[in-house]
Amino acid sequence: PYYVDLDQELFLEASLHSSDTNLLVFVDTCVASPDPNNFTTGTYELIRNGCVKDPTYSSYYSPQSTAARFAFNAFSFANWQPAVYLRCQLLVCRYRDYASRCYQGCASRFRRSAAS
């Protein structure tokens, strides 16, 4: 566990360890929950599909494309649970593949093919 005070800015970094240096890490979704086994009900979204949902969420520059840095202010759930658990989904794309999902940013709607 990592202990922080309420409203303290919490900095995180997710990194990919690979010998392929032409990869990019993108934070797609991060959800907080008071229950480490349930990330579907009673949760709080920090970012969803690349769209920031929490006003304190910020992404930061990383000198390595294989690392994603971000921060948000620490909070507590209304029912005063003693811990907040975080689950993030990251995407890995080819570096400078501007057609990839990593370079699209906030995707509030996904495109479907004409066949579906």
Secondary structure, 3 states (H helix, E strand, C coil): CCCCCCCCEEEEEEECCCCCCCEEEEEEEEEEECCCCCCCCCCEEEEECCEECCCCCEEECCCCCCEEEEEEECCCCCCCCCCCEEEEEEEEEECCCCCCHHHCCCCCCCCCCCCC
